[in-house]
Amino acid sequence: MTDSGATLYGFDVAPATWRKSSSSAGEHECVEIADLADSRVAVRDSKRPEGKVLRFTGPEWAAFQAGLRAGTI
């Protein structure tokens, strides 16, 4: 499974532009995120870019980030 032309779980991540968090400081143990065409956010493990991808709606992603900032996640 790769993201070069692959459709994973019914959504296409091939055109995605992946980025790491600015707080990762170049470390290898982090996640990458990408904005998808359907206004969702995809998340993958930077160590296994060919692996599984999680997909969040905009409100789900905002709630996830709020939970991280509040320390509840």
Gaussian input, Z-matrix of N, CA and C with variables (Angstrom, degrees):
# hf/3-21g

backbone

0 1
 N
 C     1     B1
 C     2     B2     1     A1
 N     3     B3     2     A2     1     D1
 C     4     B4     3     A3     2     D2
 C     5     B5     4     A4     3     D3
 N     6     B6     5     A5     4     D4
 C     7     B7     6     A6     5     D5
 C     8     B8     7     A7     6     D6
 N     9     B9     8     A8     7     D7
 C    10    B10     9     A9     8     D8
 C    11    B11    10    A10     9     D9
 N    12    B12    11    A11    10    D10
 C    13    B13    12    A12    11    D11
 C    14    B14    13    A13    12    D12
 N    15    B15    14    A14    13    D13
 C    16    B16    15    A15    14    D14
 C    17    B17    16    A16    15    D15
 N    18    B18    17    A17    16    D16
 C    19    B19    18    A18    17    D17
 C    20    B20    19    A19    18    D18
 N    21    B21    20    A20    19    D19
 C    22    B22    21    A21    20    D20
 C    23    B23    22    A22    21    D21
 N    24    B24    23    A23    22    D22
 C    25    B25    24    A24    23    D23
 C    26    B26    25    A25    24    D24
 N    27    B27    26    A26    25    D25
 C    28    B28    27    A27    26    D26
 C    29    B29    28    A28    27    D27
 N    30    B30    29    A29    28    D28
 C    31    B31    30    A30    29    D29
 C    32    B32    31    A31    30    D30
 N    33    B33    32    A32    31    D31
 C    34    B34    33    A33    32    D32
 C    35    B35    34    A34    33    D33
 N    36    B36    35    A35    34    D34
 C    37    B37    36    A36    35    D35
 C    38    B38    37    A37    36    D36
 N    39    B39    38    A38    37    D37
 C    40    B40    39    A39    38    D38
 C    41    B41    40    A40    39    D39
 N    42    B42    41    A41    40    D40
 C    43    B43    42    A42    41    D41
 C    44    B44    43    A43    42    D42
 N    45    B45    44    A44    43    D43
 C    46    B46    45    A45    44    D44
 C    47    B47    46    A46    45    D45
 N    48    B48    47    A47    46    D46
 C    49    B49    48    A48    47    D47
 C    50    B50    49    A49    48    D48
 N    51    B51    50    A50    49    D49
 C    52    B52    51    A51    50    D50
 C    53    B53    52    A52    51    D51
 N    54    B54    53    A53    52    D52
 C    55    B55    54    A54    53    D53
 C    56    B56    55    A55    54    D54
 N    57    B57    56    A56    55    D55
 C    58    B58    57    A57    56    D56
 C    59    B59    58    A58    57    D57
 N    60    B60    59    A59    58    D58
 C    61    B61    60    A60    59    D59
 C    62    B62    61    A61    60    D60
 N    63    B63    62    A62    61    D61
 C    64    B64    63    A63    62    D62
 C    65    B65    64    A64    63    D63
 N    66    B66    65    A65    64    D64
 C    67    B67    66    A66    65    D65
 C    68    B68    67    A67    66    D66
 N    69    B69    68    A68    67    D67
 C    70    B70    69    A69    68    D68
 C    71    B71    70    A70    69    D69
 N    72    B72    71    A71    70    D70
 C    73    B73    72    A72    71    D71
 C    74    B74    73    A73    72    D72
 N    75    B75    74    A74    73    D73
 C    76    B76    75    A75    74    D74
 C    77    B77    76    A76    75    D75
 N    78    B78    77    A77    76    D76
 C    79    B79    78    A78    77    D77
 C    80    B80    79    A79    78    D78
 N    81    B81    80    A80    79    D79
 C    82    B82    81    A81    80    D80
 C    83    B83    82    A82    81    D81
 N    84    B84    83    A83    82    D82
 C    85    B85    84    A84    83    D83
 C    86    B86    85    A85    84    D84
 N    87    B87    86    A86    85    D85
 C    88    B88    87    A87    86    D86
 C    89    B89    88    A88    87    D87
 N    90    B90    89    A89    88    D88
 C    91    B91    90    A90    89    D89
 C    92    B92    91    A91    90    D90
 N    93    B93    92    A92    91    D91
 C    94    B94    93    A93    92    D92
 C    95    B95    94    A94    93    D93
 N    96    B96    95    A95    94    D94
 C    97    B97    96    A96    95    D95
 C    98    B98    97    A97    96    D96
 N    99    B99    98    A98    97    D97
 C   100   B100    99    A99    98    D98
 C   101   B101   100   A100    99    D99
 N   102   B102   101   A101   100   D100
 C   103   B103   102   A102   101   D101
 C   104   B104   103   A103   102   D102
 N   105   B105   104   A104   103   D103
 C   106   B106   105   A105   104   D104
 C   107   B107   106   A106   105   D105
 N   108   B108   107   A107   106   D106
 C   109   B109   108   A108   107   D107
 C   110   B110   109   A109   108   D108
 N   111   B111   110   A110   109   D109
 C   112   B112   111   A111   110   D110
 C   113   B113   112   A112   111   D111
 N   114   B114   113   A113   112   D112
 C   115   B115   114   A114   113   D113
 C   116   B116   115   A115   114   D114
 N   117   B117   116   A116   115   D115
 C   118   B118   117   A117   116   D116
 C   119   B119   118   A118   117   D117
 N   120   B120   119   A119   118   D118
 C   121   B121   120   A120   119   D119
 C   122   B122   121   A121   120   D120
 N   123   B123   122   A122   121   D121
 C   124   B124   123   A123   122   D122
 C   125   B125   124   A124   123   D123
 N   126   B126   125   A125   124   D124
 C   127   B127   126   A126   125   D125
 C   128   B128   127   A127   126   D126
 N   129   B129   128   A128   127   D127
 C   130   B130   129   A129   128   D128
 C   131   B131   130   A130   129   D129
 N   132   B132   131   A131   130   D130
 C   133   B133   132   A132   131   D131
 C   134   B134   133   A133   132   D132
 N   135   B135   134   A134   133   D133
 C   136   B136   135   A135   134   D134
 C   137   B137   136   A136   135   D135
 N   138   B138   137   A137   136   D136
 C   139   B139   138   A138   137   D137
 C   140   B140   139   A139   138   D138
 N   141   B141   140   A140   139   D139
 C   142   B142   141   A141   140   D140
 C   143   B143   142   A142   141   D141
 N   144   B144   143   A143   142   D142
 C   145   B145   144   A144   143   D143
 C   146   B146   145   A145   144   D144
 N   147   B147   146   A146   145   D145
 C   148   B148   147   A147   146   D146
 C   149   B149   148   A148   147   D147
 N   150   B150   149   A149   148   D148
 C   151   B151   150   A150   149   D149
 C   152   B152   151   A151   150   D150
 N   153   B153   152   A152   151   D151
 C   154   B154   153   A153   152   D152
 C   155   B155   154   A154   153   D153
 N   156   B156   155   A155   154   D154
 C   157   B157   156   A156   155   D155
 C   158   B158   157   A157   156   D156
 N   159   B159   158   A158   157   D157
 C   160   B160   159   A159   158   D158
 C   161   B161   160   A160   159   D159
 N   162   B162   161   A161   160   D160
 C   163   B163   162   A162   161   D161
 C   164   B164   163   A163   162   D162
 N   165   B165   164   A164   163   D163
 C   166   B166   165   A165   164   D164
 C   167   B167   166   A166   165   D165
 N   168   B168   167   A167   166   D166
 C   169   B169   168   A168   167   D167
 C   170   B170   169   A169   168   D168
 N   171   B171   170   A170   169   D169
 C   172   B172   171   A171   170   D170
 C   173   B173   172   A172   171   D171
 N   174   B174   173   A173   172   D172
 C   175   B175   174   A174   173   D173
 C   176   B176   175   A175   174   D174
 N   177   B177   176   A176   175   D175
 C   178   B178   177   A177   176   D176
 C   179   B179   178   A178   177   D177
 N   180   B180   179   A179   178   D178
 C   181   B181   180   A180   179   D179
 C   182   B182   181   A181   180   D180
 N   183   B183   182   A182   181   D181
 C   184   B184   183   A183   182   D182
 C   185   B185   184   A184   183   D183
 N   186   B186   185   A185   184   D184
 C   187   B187   186   A186   185   D185
 C   188   B188   187   A187   186   D186
 N   189   B189   188   A188   187   D187
 C   190   B190   189   A189   188   D188
 C   191   B191   190   A190   189   D189
 N   192   B192   191   A191   190   D190
 C   193   B193   192   A192   191   D191
 C   194   B194   193   A193   192   D192
 N   195   B195   194   A194   193   D193
 C   196   B196   195   A195   194   D194
 C   197   B197   196   A196   195   D195
 N   198   B198   197   A197   196   D196
 C   199   B199   198   A198   197   D197
 C   200   B200   199   A199   198   D198
 N   201   B201   200   A200   199   D199
 C   202   B202   201   A201   200   D200
 C   203   B203   202   A202   201   D201
 N   204   B204   203   A203   202   D202
 C   205   B205   204   A204   203   D203
 C   206   B206   205   A205   204   D204
 N   207   B207   206   A206   205   D205
 C   208   B208   207   A207   206   D206
 C   209   B209   208   A208   207   D207
 N   210   B210   209   A209   208   D208
 C   211   B211   210   A210   209   D209
 C   212   B212   211   A211   210   D210
 N   213   B213   212   A212   211   D211
 C   214   B214   213   A213   212   D212
 C   215   B215   214   A214   213   D213
 N   216   B216   215   A215   214   D214
 C   217   B217   216   A216   215   D215
 C   218   B218   217   A217   216   D216

   B1=1.4380
   B2=1.5270
   B3=1.2804
   B4=1.4604
   B5=1.5119
   B6=1.3141
   B7=1.4511
   B8=1.5165
   B9=1.3237
   B10=1.4633
   B11=1.5226
   B12=1.3256
   B13=1.4472
   B14=1.5149
   B15=1.3098
   B16=1.4549
   B17=1.5156
   B18=1.3012
   B19=1.4513
   B20=1.5188
   B21=1.3105
   B22=1.4517
   B23=1.5135
   B24=1.3171
   B25=1.4638
   B26=1.5206
   B27=1.3239
   B28=1.4439
   B29=1.5218
   B30=1.3004
   B31=1.4619
   B32=1.5202
   B33=1.2979
   B34=1.4549
   B35=1.5273
   B36=1.3254
   B37=1.4654
   B38=1.5306
   B39=1.3324
   B40=1.4668
   B41=1.5241
   B42=1.3449
   B43=1.4623
   B44=1.5286
   B45=1.3120
   B46=1.4686
   B47=1.5275
   B48=1.3282
   B49=1.4571
   B50=1.5191
   B51=1.3170
   B52=1.4651
   B53=1.5194
   B54=1.3310
   B55=1.4641
   B56=1.5260
   B57=1.3252
   B58=1.4596
   B59=1.5199
   B60=1.2988
   B61=1.4549
   B62=1.5262
   B63=1.3137
   B64=1.4687
   B65=1.5192
   B66=1.3304
   B67=1.4650
   B68=1.5220
   B69=1.3332
   B70=1.4684
   B71=1.5212
   B72=1.3172
   B73=1.4738
   B74=1.5245
   B75=1.3342
   B76=1.4581
   B77=1.5058
   B78=1.3195
   B79=1.4585
   B80=1.5211
   B81=1.3287
   B82=1.4576
   B83=1.5227
   B84=1.3043
   B85=1.4588
   B86=1.5188
   B87=1.3181
   B88=1.4520
   B89=1.5169
   B90=1.2892
   B91=1.4556
   B92=1.5160
   B93=1.3119
   B94=1.4531
   B95=1.5238
   B96=1.3166
   B97=1.4603
   B98=1.5240
   B99=1.3339
   B100=1.4614
   B101=1.5217
   B102=1.3188
   B103=1.4618
   B104=1.5247
   B105=1.3246
   B106=1.4564
   B107=1.5267
   B108=1.3077
   B109=1.4582
   B110=1.5258
   B111=1.3295
   B112=1.4702
   B113=1.5286
   B114=1.3265
   B115=1.4718
   B116=1.5208
   B117=1.2936
   B118=1.4602
   B119=1.5186
   B120=1.3202
   B121=1.4620
   B122=1.5193
   B123=1.3283
   B124=1.4590
   B125=1.5225
   B126=1.3314
   B127=1.4642
   B128=1.5255
   B129=1.3322
   B130=1.4647
   B131=1.5213
   B132=1.3114
   B133=1.4586
   B134=1.5272
   B135=1.3191
   B136=1.4674
   B137=1.5272
   B138=1.3296
   B139=1.4616
   B140=1.5272
   B141=1.3386
   B142=1.4614
   B143=1.5230
   B144=1.3235
   B145=1.4565
   B146=1.5314
   B147=1.3255
   B148=1.4560
   B149=1.5261
   B150=1.3201
   B151=1.4602
   B152=1.5141
   B153=1.2997
   B154=1.4579
   B155=1.5234
   B156=1.3142
   B157=1.4608
   B158=1.5230
   B159=1.3238
   B160=1.4615
   B161=1.5177
   B162=1.3318
   B163=1.4562
   B164=1.5210
   B165=1.3276
   B166=1.4608
   B167=1.5203
   B168=1.3346
   B169=1.4619
   B170=1.5269
   B171=1.3162
   B172=1.4651
   B173=1.5208
   B174=1.3535
   B175=1.4640
   B176=1.5402
   B177=1.3273
   B178=1.4662
   B179=1.5200
   B180=1.3271
   B181=1.4644
   B182=1.5254
   B183=1.3241
   B184=1.4681
   B185=1.5288
   B186=1.3385
   B187=1.4650
   B188=1.5212
   B189=1.3264
   B190=1.4680
   B191=1.5280
   B192=1.3253
   B193=1.4699
   B194=1.5087
   B195=1.3315
   B196=1.4707
   B197=1.5250
   B198=1.3241
   B199=1.4640
   B200=1.5151
   B201=1.3230
   B202=1.4715
   B203=1.5220
   B204=1.3274
   B205=1.4772
   B206=1.5249
   B207=1.3354
   B208=1.4746
   B209=1.5230
   B210=1.3419
   B211=1.4541
   B212=1.5203
   B213=1.3303
   B214=1.4587
   B215=1.5178
   B216=1.3214
   B217=1.4675
   B218=1.5132
   A1=108.86
   A2=115.88
   A3=119.55
   A4=109.15
   A5=116.43
   A6=118.30
   A7=111.72
   A8=117.86
   A9=119.75
   A10=108.27
   A11=115.87
   A12=121.13
   A13=113.41
   A14=118.31
   A15=121.60
   A16=111.44
   A17=114.82
   A18=121.46
   A19=106.20
   A20=116.39
   A21=121.51
   A22=109.08
   A23=116.15
   A24=121.03
   A25=112.39
   A26=117.37
   A27=120.82
   A28=115.23
   A29=118.47
   A30=119.37
   A31=109.47
   A32=115.25
   A33=122.61
   A34=110.36
   A35=116.35
   A36=120.70
   A37=111.73
   A38=116.96
   A39=120.01
   A40=112.61
   A41=119.79
   A42=118.53
   A43=113.94
   A44=117.26
   A45=120.89
   A46=111.37
   A47=115.34
   A48=122.17
   A49=106.34
   A50=116.07
   A51=122.11
   A52=110.38
   A53=116.44
   A54=121.35
   A55=109.46
   A56=113.90
   A57=120.69
   A58=109.48
   A59=115.57
   A60=120.87
   A61=109.80
   A62=115.94
   A63=119.50
   A64=111.26
   A65=117.19
   A66=119.88
   A67=112.68
   A68=118.07
   A69=119.81
   A70=111.33
   A71=117.67
   A72=123.66
   A73=112.53
   A74=116.49
   A75=119.65
   A76=114.56
   A77=117.85
   A78=120.41
   A79=109.36
   A80=115.56
   A81=120.15
   A82=112.46
   A83=118.66
   A84=121.83
   A85=109.83
   A86=115.94
   A87=119.88
   A88=109.09
   A89=115.47
   A90=120.73
   A91=109.15
   A92=114.86
   A93=121.66
   A94=107.33
   A95=115.32
   A96=119.53
   A97=109.13
   A98=114.34
   A99=120.51
   A100=108.72
   A101=115.86
   A102=120.93
   A103=107.36
   A104=116.70
   A105=121.77
   A106=110.52
   A107=115.94
   A108=121.79
   A109=112.73
   A110=117.64
   A111=120.41
   A112=112.47
   A113=117.36
   A114=124.10
   A115=113.01
   A116=116.48
   A117=121.06
   A118=108.78
   A119=115.64
   A120=122.07
   A121=108.14
   A122=116.57
   A123=122.25
   A124=108.45
   A125=115.66
   A126=122.04
   A127=108.22
   A128=116.28
   A129=120.29
   A130=109.75
   A131=115.31
   A132=122.94
   A133=108.19
   A134=117.17
   A135=119.96
   A136=112.67
   A137=117.29
   A138=120.37
   A139=112.18
   A140=116.64
   A141=121.57
   A142=109.84
   A143=117.45
   A144=119.58
   A145=113.57
   A146=116.79
   A147=120.09
   A148=112.02
   A149=116.68
   A150=121.68
   A151=113.57
   A152=114.61
   A153=121.61
   A154=111.61
   A155=114.55
   A156=122.96
   A157=108.46
   A158=116.01
   A159=121.09
   A160=108.37
   A161=116.26
   A162=119.94
   A163=108.92
   A164=115.89
   A165=122.83
   A166=109.76
   A167=117.00
   A168=120.47
   A169=107.40
   A170=116.81
   A171=120.20
   A172=112.73
   A173=119.01
   A174=120.29
   A175=112.90
   A176=117.50
   A177=119.79
   A178=110.61
   A179=117.00
   A180=121.69
   A181=110.61
   A182=116.90
   A183=121.01
   A184=110.62
   A185=116.95
   A186=120.53
   A187=110.83
   A188=116.92
   A189=121.32
   A190=110.41
   A191=116.77
   A192=120.47
   A193=111.50
   A194=117.77
   A195=121.05
   A196=109.95
   A197=116.76
   A198=120.31
   A199=112.50
   A200=116.89
   A201=120.30
   A202=111.00
   A203=115.57
   A204=119.70
   A205=111.77
   A206=115.93
   A207=120.34
   A208=112.20
   A209=116.39
   A210=119.57
   A211=114.26
   A212=116.97
   A213=120.15
   A214=112.79
   A215=116.93
   A216=121.32
   A217=108.14
   D1=119.37
   D2=176.60
   D3=-128.30
   D4=167.45
   D5=178.62
   D6=-98.98
   D7=13.87
   D8=175.79
   D9=-91.51
   D10=89.71
   D11=-179.89
   D12=85.81
   D13=1.65
   D14=-176.28
   D15=-84.54
   D16=147.69
   D17=170.85
   D18=-112.57
   D19=117.29
   D20=-177.80
   D21=-108.98
   D22=128.59
   D23=175.24
   D24=54.46
   D25=33.14
   D26=176.26
   D27=83.57
   D28=7.04
   D29=175.41
   D30=-134.59
   D31=143.41
   D32=-173.41
   D33=-90.44
   D34=120.95
   D35=177.84
   D36=-106.08
   D37=2.24
   D38=-178.03
   D39=-59.24
   D40=-44.32
   D41=-178.61
   D42=-82.02
   D43=2.16
   D44=-175.60
   D45=-67.82
   D46=143.04
   D47=172.29
   D48=-105.96
   D49=110.29
   D50=-175.15
   D51=-86.61
   D52=144.55
   D53=177.28
   D54=-142.77
   D55=151.24
   D56=177.17
   D57=-98.11
   D58=158.13
   D59=177.03
   D60=-62.58
   D61=143.32
   D62=176.79
   D63=-66.05
   D64=-20.43
   D65=179.07
   D66=-86.36
   D67=1.32
   D68=179.40
   D69=-75.20
   D70=-19.91
   D71=176.24
   D72=53.28
   D73=34.38
   D74=177.01
   D75=77.67
   D76=5.72
   D77=178.16
   D78=-68.01
   D79=161.62
   D80=-177.75
   D81=-93.93
   D82=-12.40
   D83=-177.58
   D84=-101.78
   D85=80.42
   D86=179.57
   D87=-152.54
   D88=177.18
   D89=176.47
   D90=-107.74
   D91=160.17
   D92=175.00
   D93=-117.68
   D94=147.79
   D95=177.92
   D96=-125.54
   D97=156.14
   D98=178.03
   D99=-146.01
   D100=140.91
   D101=174.09
   D102=-84.47
   D103=127.56
   D104=179.94
   D105=-95.38
   D106=163.20
   D107=-176.98
   D108=-63.77
   D109=-24.57
   D110=-177.46
   D111=-92.36
   D112=21.93
   D113=179.13
   D114=67.98
   D115=22.46
   D116=175.60
   D117=-105.26
   D118=170.43
   D119=179.20
   D120=-119.33
   D121=132.04
   D122=176.73
   D123=-103.91
   D124=144.93
   D125=-178.87
   D126=-132.25
   D127=135.04
   D128=177.43
   D129=-142.42
   D130=163.61
   D131=177.41
   D132=-79.53
   D133=125.48
   D134=-177.52
   D135=-66.03
   D136=-23.27
   D137=178.58
   D138=-79.26
   D139=-19.14
   D140=-179.13
   D141=-133.91
   D142=66.35
   D143=-176.95
   D144=-61.92
   D145=-19.74
   D146=177.98
   D147=-85.82
   D148=-3.06
   D149=-176.04
   D150=-82.67
   D151=-161.66
   D152=-176.21
   D153=-68.85
   D154=152.11
   D155=-178.20
   D156=-123.60
   D157=133.36
   D158=173.03
   D159=-95.35
   D160=146.50
   D161=179.23
   D162=-127.69
   D163=132.62
   D164=-179.37
   D165=-120.59
   D166=145.20
   D167=168.81
   D168=-74.23
   D169=167.62
   D170=177.34
   D171=-55.77
   D172=-50.31
   D173=179.31
   D174=-63.75
   D175=-36.17
   D176=177.59
   D177=-64.88
   D178=-42.63
   D179=179.97
   D180=-64.70
   D181=-42.32
   D182=178.86
   D183=-63.25
   D184=-40.78
   D185=178.54
   D186=-66.43
   D187=-39.31
   D188=177.65
   D189=-61.68
   D190=-48.03
   D191=179.11
   D192=-62.65
   D193=-40.56
   D194=179.32
   D195=-63.31
   D196=-40.12
   D197=177.72
   D198=-64.06
   D199=-38.75
   D200=176.80
   D201=-63.93
   D202=-45.86
   D203=-179.12
   D204=-64.21
   D205=-35.53
   D206=-178.57
   D207=-81.69
   D208=-10.42
   D209=-179.41
   D210=78.65
   D211=16.89
   D212=179.75
   D213=-92.26
   D214=-6.39
   D215=176.92
   D216=-114.30

